[in-house]
Amino acid sequence: MAIDASEIGADPAALVQALVDSPAPLPRLSEIGQVAEVADGIAIVTGLERALSEELLRFESGVQGIVLDLEPGRLGVVLLGPWDVISVGQNVFRTHAVVSTKVGPALLGRVVDALGNPLDTQGRIKAETTRPVEAEAPKILERQAISRPLATGIKAVDAAVPIGLGQRQLVIGDRQTGKTSLAVDAILSQKTTDVICVYCAIGQRGDAVAKVIGAVADGGMSKRTIILSAGDEEAAGLAYIAPYAALTMAEYFAGQGRDVLVILDDLTHHARSYRELSLLLRRPPGREAFPGDIFYIHARLLERAGQFTDAIGGGSITVLPVVETQAENLSAYIPTNLISITDGQIYLSPRLVRKGQFPAVDLGVSVSRVGGKAQSKAFLSVAGNLRVTLSQFEELEDFARFGTRLDDDTRARLTRGAAVRASLRQAERDPMPAVEQLAVLVAAMDGQFDGLSDADTFAVMSALRKLAVRDLGDMAKKIAQNEPFDDTARAQMAALGQQARATLEAQNGTDA
């Protein structure tokens, strides 16, 4: 009688009896253990002396678990399902396998859990392939330099904090500063590209995930997006493996030469889930009660991103991990860990939120250590001094608060800086093509927004975007092909800015 690990799920009691009655040695299920303790999301198992680290176990109730701790006479197991159906003395079986998730095109357009099981109402997922959620990061010789930009459709990001395909760019900020909104807009901006997107929600409320699902559907990106959800009401073990599963799903497409964008929202909840499991397993706490290996947990995850050589498929995986700060404390343990692992950060400031600046990207703190090498020539030409202009403006703005009398040149610089900052404002769920972004930036740098109210600034920007779509089709193709942005192209954009401003002034004169 041959019994395989895949037979455990349906009738555990019958399987136990079959193991007892079997006259022949069983090569795969050679050991049965018992539950000694069970608590919130973890179980202590005895009797499985040959179990291996990271091995997948199956409990008599059907719940699965991962061996996380190996100690003499006991195993610490992280549960991937409800723990209240497990009782002390229940049988536990080895599977001689590691935890795997479904991968492949069948997941596109679906909402799944960390194991690839459907969470939506579209029925069973017919994925023929599974892969382990843990995988070794590609070697240095299997990587190549990042040379192609990832368009996010957000002016402040594409112009001043550019992201390259294969980059790891941290999105960081306090609660309610627009981190998820920025990530979702980056997904929606891929509608005109062939980039595949994976949105991984870790510890998020169900209504928050539902909003993301609705936004992706309304933006026309459902068919090229996988939404992986490990909600706050689910087992902590599922939240722990969720980001690794998201990278596994992305690696399948990258191995076929595709470009993949992965959003990990957010790794603060992931770190807390791992801390919870570690404390329940009685691991010694370190700084802020996190276990000592928390840096390695995130490092081995994010090292799986990159631009890969043709030897392993030639695709790329770009990762935007999200992390939450408290009271703008960028020096907290988890934020500093992730800042040191990633290739730059986009910092969303609550100070800018209070000023009504959305997206609230603080260009003084945000940085991209890699993407500038992949930024298109047009953005380099137009937005090369954008960061300097805004930083000088903010210094003058702080100085002007003291009521000091200002000369005409300083007032003009303040007016121009305020106009440039206003031009970076952007409505939610409205990612902009590159040619429209550049037209707005050229108009702002040339003074077409100087002295306008917020309403008039938005009116000019709206008119300018329509003119860019109408008149700059050929230029948009040249920008997409990364051709040089010469003085003629800039003059053409500047003329459109003047036309949009003149149209507004004419309307205001008519209204008057």
Backbone hydrogen bonds, N-H to C=O, Kabsch-Sander energy under -0.5 kcal/mol:
donor,donor_aa,acceptor,acceptor_aa,energy
3,I,1,M,-0.5
7,E,4,D,-1.8
8,I,5,A,-1.5
11,D,7,E,-0.6
15,L,11,D,-1.8
16,V,12,P,-2.4
17,Q,13,A,-2.0
18,A,14,A,-2.2
19,L,15,L,-2.4
20,V,16,V,-2.0
21,D,17,Q,-2.5
22,S,18,A,-1.4
30,S,28,R,-1.1
33,G,92,V,-3.0
34,Q,46,T,-2.4
35,V,90,Q,-1.9
36,A,34,Q,-0.5
36,A,44,I,-3.4
37,E,44,I,-1.6
39,A,42,I,-2.6
41,G,39,A,-1.1
42,I,39,A,-0.6
43,A,77,V,-2.2
44,I,37,E,-2.5
45,V,43,A,-0.6
45,V,75,L,-2.3
46,T,34,Q,-2.6
49,E,47,G,-0.5
51,A,48,L,-1.3
54,E,67,V,-2.8
55,E,52,L,-1.8
56,L,97,A,-3.5
57,L,55,E,-0.5
57,L,65,G,-3.2
58,R,93,F,-2.4
59,F,63,V,-3.2
60,E,91,N,-2.3
62,G,59,F,-2.3
65,G,57,L,-2.3
66,I,78,V,-2.7
67,V,55,E,-2.3
68,L,66,I,-0.7
68,L,76,G,-3.0
69,D,76,G,-2.0
71,E,69,D,-0.6
71,E,74,R,-2.1
74,R,71,E,-2.0
75,L,45,V,-2.4
76,G,69,D,-2.2
77,V,43,A,-2.9
77,V,75,L,-0.7
78,V,66,I,-3.0
79,L,41,G,-2.6
79,L,77,V,-0.5
80,L,64,Q,-3.0
86,I,83,W,-1.5
89,G,35,V,-2.7
90,Q,87,S,-1.9
92,V,33,G,-2.6
93,F,58,R,-2.8
94,R,31,E,-0.9
95,T,56,L,-1.0
99,V,54,E,-0.6
101,T,131,R,-2.8
102,K,115,L,-0.9
103,V,129,T,-2.2
107,L,104,G,-1.8
108,L,105,P,-1.4
109,G,225,T,-2.4
110,R,107,L,-1.9
112,V,110,R,-0.5
112,V,227,I,-2.5
113,D,117,N,-2.0
116,G,113,D,-1.8
119,L,111,V,-3.5
120,D,111,V,-0.9
126,K,124,R,-0.6
127,A,125,I,-1.4
128,E,126,K,-0.6
129,T,103,V,-0.7
131,R,101,T,-2.4
133,V,99,V,-2.0
142,E,139,K,-1.2
143,R,140,I,-1.8
144,Q,307,Q,-2.5
147,S,145,A,-0.5
150,L,163,I,-3.2
151,A,149,P,-0.6
152,T,150,L,-0.6
155,K,153,G,-0.5
157,V,154,I,-0.6
158,D,154,I,-2.9
159,A,155,K,-2.2
160,A,156,A,-1.0
161,V,156,A,-0.5
161,V,157,V,-1.7
163,I,150,L,-0.5
165,L,148,R,-3.2
167,Q,164,G,-2.1
169,Q,167,Q,-0.6
169,Q,319,V,-2.0
170,L,168,R,-0.6
170,L,344,G,-2.7
171,V,321,P,-2.8
172,I,170,L,-0.6
172,I,346,I,-2.5
173,G,323,V,-1.3
174,D,348,L,-0.6
177,T,174,D,-0.8
182,L,178,G,-2.1
183,A,179,K,-2.0
184,V,180,T,-2.7
185,D,181,S,-2.3
186,A,182,L,-1.8
187,I,183,A,-1.5
188,L,184,V,-2.5
189,S,185,D,-1.9
190,Q,187,I,-1.6
191,K,188,L,-1.5
192,T,189,S,-0.7
193,T,190,Q,-1.5
196,I,259,D,-2.7
197,C,224,R,-2.7
198,V,261,L,-2.8
199,Y,226,I,-2.8
200,C,198,V,-0.6
200,C,263,I,-3.1
201,A,199,Y,-0.6
201,A,228,L,-3.1
202,I,200,C,-0.6
202,I,265,D,-2.7
203,G,201,A,-0.6
203,G,230,A,-3.1
209,V,205,R,-1.9
210,A,206,G,-2.2
211,K,207,D,-1.7
212,V,208,A,-1.6
213,I,209,V,-2.5
214,G,210,A,-2.4
215,A,211,K,-2.5
216,V,212,V,-2.6
217,A,213,I,-2.1
218,D,214,G,-2.8
219,G,215,A,-1.9
220,G,217,A,-1.4
221,M,216,V,-2.4
222,S,216,V,-0.5
224,R,221,M,-1.1
225,T,222,S,-1.6
226,I,197,C,-2.4
227,I,110,R,-2.3
228,L,199,Y,-3.0
228,L,226,I,-0.6
229,S,112,V,-2.7
229,S,227,I,-0.5
230,A,201,A,-2.8
232,D,204,Q,-1.2
234,E,231,G,-1.4
237,G,79,L,-0.7
238,L,235,A,-0.8
239,A,235,A,-1.3
240,Y,236,A,-1.9
241,I,237,G,-1.9
242,A,238,L,-1.2
245,A,241,I,-2.4
246,A,242,A,-2.3
247,L,243,P,-1.9
248,T,244,Y,-2.0
249,M,245,A,-2.4
250,A,246,A,-1.9
251,E,247,L,-2.5
252,Y,248,T,-1.3
253,F,249,M,-0.9
254,A,250,A,-2.4
255,G,251,E,-2.0
256,Q,253,F,-1.2
257,G,254,A,-1.8
258,R,253,F,-2.1
260,V,316,S,-2.3
261,L,196,I,-3.0
262,V,260,V,-0.5
262,V,318,T,-3.4
263,I,198,V,-2.9
264,L,262,V,-0.5
264,L,320,L,-1.5
265,D,200,C,-2.9
265,D,263,I,-0.7
266,D,264,L,-0.6
266,D,322,V,-0.5
267,L,264,L,-0.5
267,L,322,V,-2.8
268,T,322,V,-0.5
270,H,266,D,-1.2
271,A,267,L,-2.4
272,R,268,T,-2.0
273,S,269,H,-2.3
274,Y,270,H,-2.2
275,R,271,A,-2.3
276,E,272,R,-2.5
277,L,273,S,-2.3
278,S,274,Y,-2.4
279,L,275,R,-2.5
280,L,276,E,-2.0
281,L,277,L,-1.7
282,R,279,L,-1.3
283,R,278,S,-2.8
286,G,290,F,-2.0
289,A,286,G,-2.0
290,F,287,R,-2.1
294,I,291,P,-1.5
297,I,293,D,-2.0
298,H,294,I,-1.5
299,A,295,F,-2.5
300,R,296,Y,-2.5
301,L,297,I,-0.5
302,L,298,H,-2.5
303,E,299,A,-2.0
304,R,301,L,-1.2
305,A,302,L,-1.6
306,G,317,I,-1.8
308,F,306,G,-0.6
308,F,315,G,-2.6
309,T,142,E,-2.2
312,I,309,T,-1.4
313,G,310,D,-1.4
314,G,309,T,-2.2
315,G,254,A,-1.2
316,S,258,R,-1.6
317,I,306,G,-2.4
318,T,260,V,-3.1
319,V,167,Q,-2.1
320,L,262,V,-2.9
322,V,264,L,-2.9
323,V,171,V,-2.3
325,T,173,G,-1.8
329,N,326,Q,-1.2
330,L,328,E,-1.4
332,A,329,N,-1.0
336,T,332,A,-2.3
337,N,333,Y,-2.1
338,L,334,I,-2.4
339,I,335,P,-2.5
340,S,336,T,-1.8
341,I,337,N,-1.1
342,T,338,L,-2.3
343,D,168,R,-3.2
345,Q,367,V,-1.5
346,I,170,L,-3.4
347,Y,345,Q,-0.6
348,L,172,I,-2.7
348,L,346,I,-0.6
349,S,347,Y,-0.6
349,S,360,A,-2.4
353,V,349,S,-1.6
354,R,350,P,-2.2
355,K,351,R,-0.8
356,G,353,V,-1.6
357,Q,352,L,-2.7
358,F,356,G,-0.9
360,A,177,T,-0.6
361,V,359,P,-1.7
362,D,347,Y,-3.0
362,D,360,A,-0.6
363,L,361,V,-0.9
365,V,362,D,-1.0
366,S,362,D,-2.4
367,V,345,Q,-2.3
369,R,343,D,-2.7
370,V,343,D,-0.5
373,K,370,V,-2.0
374,A,371,G,-1.4
375,Q,371,G,-0.9
380,L,376,S,-2.1
381,S,377,K,-2.0
382,V,378,A,-2.2
383,A,379,F,-2.8
384,G,380,L,-0.5
386,L,383,A,-1.3
389,T,385,N,-2.4
390,L,386,L,-2.3
391,S,387,R,-2.3
392,Q,388,V,-2.5
393,F,389,T,-1.9
394,E,390,L,-2.4
395,E,391,S,-1.8
396,L,392,Q,-2.2
397,E,393,F,-2.7
398,D,394,E,-2.1
399,F,395,E,-1.9
400,A,396,L,-2.5
401,R,397,E,-0.7
401,R,398,D,-0.6
402,F,399,F,-1.4
403,G,400,A,-1.6
411,R,407,D,-2.2
412,A,408,D,-2.3
413,R,409,D,-2.0
414,L,410,T,-2.3
415,T,411,R,-2.6
416,R,412,A,-2.6
417,G,413,R,-2.6
418,A,414,L,-2.4
419,A,415,T,-1.9
420,V,416,R,-2.5
421,R,417,G,-2.5
422,A,418,A,-2.2
423,S,419,A,-1.8
424,L,420,V,-0.8
424,L,421,R,-0.9
425,R,422,A,-1.4
426,Q,358,F,-2.9
430,D,427,A,-1.0
432,M,153,G,-2.6
437,Q,433,P,-2.1
438,L,434,A,-2.7
439,A,435,V,-1.9
440,V,436,E,-2.0
441,L,437,Q,-2.5
442,V,438,L,-2.8
443,A,439,A,-2.0
444,A,440,V,-2.3
445,M,441,L,-2.6
446,D,442,V,-1.7
447,G,444,A,-1.1
448,Q,443,A,-2.8
450,D,447,G,-0.9
452,L,449,F,-1.8
457,T,453,S,-2.6
458,F,454,D,-2.3
459,A,455,A,-1.9
460,V,456,D,-2.6
461,M,457,T,-2.5
462,S,458,F,-2.5
463,A,459,A,-2.3
464,L,460,V,-2.7
465,R,461,M,-2.4
466,K,462,S,-1.7
467,L,463,A,-2.1
468,A,464,L,-2.4
469,V,465,R,-2.1
470,R,466,K,-1.9
471,D,467,L,-2.9
472,L,468,A,-2.1
476,A,472,L,-2.2
477,K,473,G,-1.5
478,K,474,D,-1.8
479,I,475,M,-2.5
480,A,476,A,-2.2
481,Q,477,K,-1.6
482,N,479,I,-1.6
483,E,478,K,-2.6
486,D,484,P,-0.9
490,R,486,D,-2.0
491,A,487,D,-2.6
492,Q,488,T,-2.0
493,M,489,A,-2.1
494,A,490,R,-2.8
495,A,491,A,-2.1
496,L,492,Q,-1.5
497,G,493,M,-2.0
498,Q,494,A,-2.2
499,Q,495,A,-2.1
500,A,496,L,-2.5
501,R,497,G,-2.2
502,A,498,Q,-2.6
503,T,499,Q,-2.1
504,L,500,A,-1.8
505,E,501,R,-2.4
506,A,502,A,-2.3
507,Q,503,T,-2.1
508,N,504,L,-2.7
509,G,505,E,-2.2
510,T,506,A,-2.2
511,D,507,Q,-2.7
512,A,508,N,-2.1
